[in-house]
Amino acid sequence: MINKNKVIPVLAVTLIVGSLFMVSKPAYAASKGMGGGNFFSDLITFISQKFGIDKTQVQNAVQDFKKQKQASITPRPTMSPQQQQDAEKKRLDPLVTQGKISQDQENAIIAELTTLRATYKINQSETPELRKTQMTKMQDELKKWASDNKIDPQYVLSFGRGRGMGEGKIEGGFRGRGPMSTTTP
């Protein structure tokens, strides 16, 4: 029979430790963990041995926890092409008003971004490396296009490192993050 005095604290510890380490999973995965295996596998073994509970029970509890966490994650909303154009216009209109770019340049920037978005369909289901490569190519094309059209690249590059495309302020570079840099973090 299952000893409730042991199971409840173990499940609580599992849930707390598991949730803490889900945040740091990428760093942990890079270091290969305690036994060189999967973090949760190592955690399940540790808890099972530490508290003398059947490994299957701990594994089931962790799986239930992971399913609950996964079900609570809200997917990132995607913008339609029209919403993207509207966001770009909203971002660029103040620059036209301030005289930093002309209305023709604003229209050209929006058209170029629309074209490149159609060319580089960056999908969240692709690997991070592939998405980064595509974003880098797109940024390089935008920088060249801006230079060819005598437009400051900071007004064309509407997206920051890893944040996707969208509206934002461009004061001094990537969304107010200081001067635009050609290096990646």
C-alpha positions as CSV (number, residue, x, y, z in Angstrom):
1,M,0.0,0.0,0.0
2,I,1.2,3.5,-0.8
3,N,2.3,5.5,2.2
4,K,0.5,8.9,1.8
5,N,2.9,10.5,4.3
6,K,5.8,9.9,1.8
7,V,4.0,10.3,-1.5
8,I,2.5,13.8,-0.9
9,P,5.8,15.5,0.1
10,V,7.6,13.7,-2.7
11,L,5.1,14.9,-5.3
12,A,5.3,18.4,-3.9
13,V,9.1,18.4,-4.1
14,T,8.9,16.9,-7.6
15,L,6.6,19.5,-8.8
16,I,8.5,22.4,-7.3
17,V,11.9,21.1,-8.4
18,G,10.6,20.2,-11.8
19,S,9.1,23.6,-12.4
20,L,12.3,25.3,-11.3
21,F,14.4,23.2,-13.6
22,M,12.0,23.5,-16.6
23,V,13.1,27.1,-16.7
24,S,16.8,26.2,-16.7
25,K,16.5,23.1,-18.9
26,P,18.5,24.5,-21.8
27,A,21.5,25.2,-19.6
28,Y,21.1,21.9,-17.9
29,A,20.8,20.1,-21.2
30,A,24.1,21.7,-22.4
31,S,25.9,20.4,-19.3
32,K,24.5,16.8,-19.7
33,G,23.2,16.7,-16.2
34,M,24.1,14.3,-13.3
35,G,24.3,11.1,-15.2
36,G,24.6,12.3,-18.7
37,G,20.9,11.4,-19.3
38,N,17.7,13.3,-19.5
39,F,17.1,15.7,-16.6
40,F,13.7,14.3,-15.7
41,S,15.0,10.7,-15.8
42,D,17.8,11.6,-13.4
43,L,15.3,13.5,-11.2
44,I,12.9,10.6,-11.1
45,T,15.7,8.2,-10.2
46,F,17.0,10.5,-7.5
47,I,13.5,11.0,-5.9
48,S,12.7,7.3,-6.1
49,Q,15.9,6.3,-4.3
50,K,15.9,9.2,-1.8
51,F,12.3,8.6,-0.6
52,G,12.0,4.8,-1.3
53,I,9.1,5.2,-3.7
54,D,8.5,3.1,-6.7
55,K,10.2,4.7,-9.7
56,T,7.0,4.2,-11.9
57,Q,4.9,6.2,-9.4
58,V,7.4,9.1,-9.5
59,Q,7.6,8.9,-13.3
60,N,3.8,9.0,-13.6
61,A,3.6,12.0,-11.3
62,V,6.3,13.8,-13.3
63,Q,4.5,13.0,-16.6
64,D,1.2,14.3,-15.2
65,F,3.0,17.5,-14.2
66,K,4.5,17.9,-17.6
67,K,1.2,17.4,-19.3
68,Q,-0.5,20.0,-17.0
69,K,2.3,22.5,-17.7
70,Q,2.2,21.9,-21.5
71,A,-1.6,22.4,-21.5
72,S,-1.3,25.7,-19.7
73,I,1.1,27.2,-22.2
74,T,-0.5,29.7,-24.5
75,P,0.9,29.7,-28.0
76,R,2.4,32.9,-29.4
77,P,-0.2,34.7,-31.5
78,T,0.7,35.2,-35.1
79,M,-0.1,38.4,-37.1
80,S,-1.7,38.4,-40.5
81,P,0.3,40.1,-43.3
82,Q,-2.1,43.1,-43.0
83,Q,-1.6,43.3,-39.3
84,Q,2.2,43.3,-39.8
85,Q,1.9,46.1,-42.4
86,D,-0.3,48.1,-40.0
87,A,2.2,47.6,-37.2
88,E,5.0,48.7,-39.5
89,K,3.1,51.8,-40.5
90,K,2.3,52.6,-36.9
91,R,6.0,52.3,-36.1
92,L,7.2,54.3,-39.1
93,D,4.6,57.1,-39.1
94,P,6.3,59.0,-36.3
95,L,9.6,58.8,-38.2
96,V,7.9,60.5,-41.2
97,T,6.4,63.1,-38.9
98,Q,9.9,63.8,-37.4
99,G,11.4,64.1,-40.8
100,K,13.8,61.1,-40.3
101,I,12.3,59.3,-43.4
102,S,10.1,60.5,-46.2
103,Q,6.6,59.1,-47.0
104,D,8.1,57.4,-50.1
105,Q,10.7,55.8,-47.9
106,E,8.1,54.6,-45.5
107,N,6.1,53.0,-48.3
108,A,9.3,51.4,-49.7
109,I,10.2,50.0,-46.3
110,I,6.8,48.5,-45.8
111,A,6.8,47.0,-49.3
112,E,10.3,45.5,-48.9
113,L,9.5,44.0,-45.5
114,T,6.3,42.5,-47.0
115,T,8.3,41.0,-49.8
116,L,11.0,39.6,-47.5
117,R,8.4,38.1,-45.1
118,A,6.9,36.3,-48.0
119,T,10.4,35.1,-49.1
120,Y,11.5,34.1,-45.6
121,K,8.6,32.3,-44.0
122,I,10.1,31.8,-40.6
123,N,8.2,29.1,-38.8
124,Q,8.3,28.5,-35.1
125,S,8.3,24.7,-35.6
126,E,11.7,24.9,-37.3
127,T,14.9,24.4,-35.4
128,P,16.3,27.4,-33.6
129,E,19.4,27.2,-35.7
130,L,17.4,27.3,-39.0
131,R,15.3,30.2,-37.7
132,K,18.4,32.1,-36.7
133,T,20.0,31.5,-40.1
134,Q,16.9,32.7,-41.9
135,M,16.7,35.8,-39.7
136,T,20.3,36.6,-40.3
137,K,19.9,36.3,-44.0
138,M,16.8,38.5,-43.9
139,Q,18.6,41.1,-41.8
140,D,21.6,41.1,-44.2
141,E,19.3,41.6,-47.1
142,L,17.4,44.4,-45.3
143,K,20.7,46.2,-44.4
144,K,21.9,46.0,-48.0
145,W,18.5,47.2,-49.3
146,A,18.5,50.1,-46.9
147,S,22.1,51.0,-47.9
148,D,21.2,50.8,-51.6
149,N,18.2,53.1,-50.9
150,K,20.0,55.5,-48.7
151,I,17.9,54.7,-45.6
152,D,19.4,54.3,-42.2
153,P,19.1,50.5,-41.4
154,Q,17.8,51.2,-37.9
155,Y,14.5,52.4,-39.5
156,V,14.2,49.3,-41.6
157,L,15.1,46.6,-39.0
158,S,12.0,46.6,-37.0
159,F,12.8,43.5,-35.0
160,G,15.3,42.8,-32.3
161,R,17.4,39.8,-31.4
162,G,15.1,36.8,-31.1
163,R,12.0,38.9,-30.6
164,G,10.4,38.4,-34.0
165,M,8.9,41.1,-36.2
166,G,6.5,43.5,-34.8
167,E,6.0,47.1,-33.7
168,G,8.4,48.7,-31.4
169,K,10.4,51.9,-30.9
170,I,13.7,52.4,-32.8
171,E,15.3,55.0,-30.6
172,G,19.0,54.4,-31.1
173,G,18.7,50.9,-32.5
174,F,16.9,47.7,-31.6
175,R,13.8,48.8,-29.7
176,G,15.7,51.3,-27.5
177,R,18.4,48.7,-26.6
178,G,21.2,51.0,-27.6
179,P,23.1,51.5,-30.8
180,M,22.4,48.9,-33.5
181,S,25.1,46.2,-33.5
182,T,26.2,43.8,-36.2
183,T,27.3,41.3,-33.6
184,T,25.1,38.6,-32.2
185,P,24.9,37.8,-28.5
